[in-house]
Amino acid sequence: MERRKKYIWGCVLCALLTAVLIGMIYYYNDVRGTDQVSEGTLIWQARPVKERTDTDVFGK
């Protein structure tokens, strides 16, 4: 039982380290060093908010 737990923890640790390594490789090859992102960016444009009046609330 103890041996099985160590094996599972070892597999989880290997998967975690692999994910971190892949993330670092992606970051250093693709993201780092770019000053401006031209695709895949969601840009929010602020719009003025309409103030609520009593007629909006009560409908009269």
Residue pairs with C-beta under 8 A, 6 or more apart in sequence:
54 60
